[in-house]
Amino acid sequence: MSRSTTKAARLDQIEKLLLAHPEGMTQAELARRLGVNRSTILRNLADLQAPIYEEGWRYFIDRSAYLVNVRFSLHEAMAVHLAARLLATRFDRQNPHAAAALRKLGLALERLAPRISQHLLQSADGMDDQGRWFDPGYLRVLEVVTLAWAEKTRVQIWYRKPNGEVSTYTFCPYFVEPGAVGFSTYVIGYAEPPGALRTLKAERIERIETTREVYEIPPDFDPMKLLGDAWGIWYTEGEPVEVALRFGPRAARRVRETRWHRSEQVSDEKDGGLLWRAWVAEPQEMLPWIRGWGADVEVLAPEELRAELIEEARRISALYSVTSS
């Protein structure tokens, strides 16, 4: 093996080691791993193309500036286009990172699929549109959470609860999940206090600070299983609750066109309507969706959900001065 090849291989190994150790590594640790002198490591670090920095005698890769190489087939690019359109249409805040990613993909597809390329570039412009909410606080929260999740380092969070009270947590991000309702972003992780799994809405995080305290995500943590019975992002340690809805004929066709929940069961009614059943972790989370069907849906179960909709119907009738004839 030539000297240049050996150096290239060593540079690749250093980059991989630093990526594998978000807590950073010293020259001595790198030299010991690679079986070379510390002076050799120092020269190699100067030649490394990856964005590295030194802090407290330890070397780190700046994950926020590190570039990854990705290549897409045409059909994979279409999948990204669909995801990009959802991102562009379902989130109300400016996101320069999303815009930059879409522009890179759009330019990369310019020769292979110019039409898709054009629409990706338009979606990128949409993410930068001045009509969107410019919220630097939210953007910083997302950046810090992303970096902490990548490096597996704890963060300090000041969180505003719905009642206005602000609580402070030491938080370990386990997963980030978008929410269709309310154009929101949620962070699932371990919070101290209370020393348990919690879901925090990113838009309610008023302040966030990084730490160098490393954590490990439990090997049995599975976000797909955790959210498997959820309607959106609400989960429970208990058994899911059966939800039964009767849709009238006018809405039945539209309901059949989509699979709304993985556990759903649909059966036809004689009048052209249908009976829809599913087992959902927290049925309360379904309320905005149920309300959207108006008088074309009736809640049959659970009883608490039905009672809440009945009371809401009474309040709406009073609000619009509707009286029975």
Secondary structure, DSSP 8 states (H G I E B T S, - for coil): --HHHHHHHHHHHHHHHHHH-TT-B-HHHHHHHHTS-HHHHHHHHHH--S-EEEETTEEEE-TTT--------HHHHHHHHHHHHHHHHH--B--HHHHHHHHHHHHHTTTT-HHHHHHHHHHHHHHH-TTSB--HHHHHHHHHHHHHHHHTEEEEEEEE-TTS-EEEEEEEEEEEEEETTTTEEEEEEEEETTTEEEEEEGGGEEEEEEEEEE----TT--HHHHTTT-SSS---SS--EEEEEEE-HHHHHHHHTS--STT-EEEE-TTS-EEEEEEES-GGGGHHHHHHTGGGEEEEE-HHHHHHHHHHHHHHHHHTT----
